[in-house]
Amino acid sequence: MDALTKKQTTNMTERRVIFIGKKPLHSYVRAVVMAMEEGDRSIQLVARGATIGRAVDVAEVCRRRSGHIAQGLPETVTVEHLACGSESLENEDGSVRTVSVLRIDLHGEGEPVSAD
């Protein structure tokens, strides 16, 4: 498992969590594809602050299965749940700031469709 992802146990099932950061969009789409190819069909994208827009883009590319990089995704990828909130984070200087957090739950069904 790479630095982008980790497993989270919720409601007796394991869900792979992919943290969205400053890397290019295709890096996160590829992380979703790899997770689903490994059998994890329930994925959660987590983004904070300025990266929220990128998380939405990743979810939409996966949902629409658009682009060459998304070819390994299952037949259907749906957005199961969206959660918007905020978290308090402590800075290096000890001050606390509040940042927005978006969690997007994706679920893949079916077999990967080849581009033949």
C-alpha positions as CSV (number, residue, x, y, z in Angstrom):
1,M,0.0,0.0,0.0
2,D,1.4,3.4,-1.0
3,A,1.5,6.6,0.9
4,L,-1.7,7.8,-0.7
5,T,-3.9,5.1,0.8
6,K,-4.7,3.4,4.0
7,K,-7.4,1.0,5.2
8,Q,-10.2,2.1,7.5
9,T,-12.6,-0.2,9.3
10,T,-16.1,1.1,9.4
11,N,-19.3,-0.8,10.2
12,M,-17.6,-4.2,10.1
13,T,-16.2,-3.6,6.5
14,E,-12.9,-2.4,5.4
15,R,-12.8,0.7,3.2
16,R,-9.7,2.0,1.5
17,V,-9.1,5.7,2.1
18,I,-7.3,7.8,-0.4
19,F,-6.1,11.2,0.8
20,I,-6.2,13.8,-1.9
21,G,-3.3,16.2,-1.9
22,K,-1.3,18.3,-4.4
23,K,-0.3,15.6,-6.8
24,P,-1.7,15.6,-10.4
25,L,-5.3,14.3,-10.9
26,H,-4.2,11.2,-12.7
27,S,-2.2,10.0,-9.7
28,Y,-5.3,9.8,-7.6
29,V,-7.4,8.3,-10.4
30,R,-4.7,5.6,-10.8
31,A,-4.8,5.0,-7.0
32,V,-8.6,4.4,-7.2
33,V,-8.1,2.1,-10.3
34,M,-5.3,0.1,-8.5
35,A,-7.4,-0.3,-5.3
36,M,-10.4,-1.6,-7.3
37,E,-8.2,-3.9,-9.3
38,E,-6.9,-5.3,-6.0
39,G,-10.5,-6.1,-5.0
40,D,-11.4,-3.0,-2.8
41,R,-14.7,-1.9,-4.4
42,S,-15.5,0.6,-1.6
43,I,-13.2,3.6,-1.6
44,Q,-13.3,6.9,0.4
45,L,-11.6,10.0,-1.0
46,V,-10.7,12.5,1.7
47,A,-9.7,16.1,0.9
48,R,-9.0,19.1,3.1
49,G,-9.1,22.8,2.1
50,A,-7.8,23.7,-1.3
51,T,-7.7,20.1,-2.5
52,I,-11.5,19.6,-2.2
53,G,-11.9,20.6,-5.9
54,R,-9.4,17.9,-7.0
55,A,-11.3,15.2,-5.0
56,V,-14.5,16.1,-6.8
57,D,-12.6,15.9,-10.1
58,V,-11.2,12.5,-9.2
59,A,-14.6,11.2,-8.2
60,E,-16.2,12.4,-11.5
61,V,-13.4,11.0,-13.7
62,C,-13.9,7.6,-12.0
63,R,-17.7,7.8,-12.1
64,R,-17.7,8.7,-15.8
65,R,-14.8,6.3,-16.5
66,S,-13.3,8.9,-18.7
67,G,-9.8,8.9,-20.0
68,H,-7.3,6.2,-20.7
69,I,-6.2,6.0,-17.1
70,A,-9.7,5.0,-15.9
71,Q,-9.9,1.9,-18.1
72,G,-9.3,-0.5,-15.3
73,L,-12.4,0.6,-13.3
74,P,-15.4,-1.6,-12.9
75,E,-18.5,-1.2,-15.2
76,T,-20.2,1.1,-12.8
77,V,-18.7,3.4,-10.2
78,T,-21.2,5.3,-8.1
79,V,-20.9,8.0,-5.4
80,E,-22.5,6.4,-2.4
81,H,-22.1,9.2,0.1
82,L,-20.8,12.7,0.5
83,A,-19.8,14.2,3.9
84,C,-18.8,17.8,4.3
85,G,-17.4,19.0,7.6
86,S,-14.5,20.7,9.3
87,E,-11.5,19.7,11.4
88,S,-9.2,21.6,13.7
89,L,-5.5,21.2,12.9
90,E,-2.6,22.4,15.0
91,N,0.1,24.4,13.2
92,E,3.8,24.0,13.8
93,D,3.7,27.2,16.0
94,G,1.0,25.7,18.2
95,S,-1.9,27.7,16.9
96,V,-5.1,25.9,15.8
97,R,-6.9,26.5,12.5
98,T,-10.1,25.1,11.1
99,V,-10.1,23.5,7.7
100,S,-13.0,22.2,5.6
101,V,-13.0,18.4,4.9
102,L,-14.9,16.6,2.1
103,R,-15.3,12.8,2.2
104,I,-16.5,11.0,-1.0
105,D,-17.5,7.4,-0.8
106,L,-17.2,5.5,-4.1
107,H,-18.4,2.0,-4.9
108,G,-17.5,-0.1,-8.0
109,E,-19.7,-2.8,-9.3
110,G,-19.1,-5.3,-12.1
111,E,-16.0,-6.3,-13.9
112,P,-13.4,-4.0,-15.5
113,V,-14.4,-3.2,-19.1
114,S,-11.5,-3.5,-21.6
115,A,-11.0,-0.8,-24.2
116,D,-10.8,-3.4,-27.1
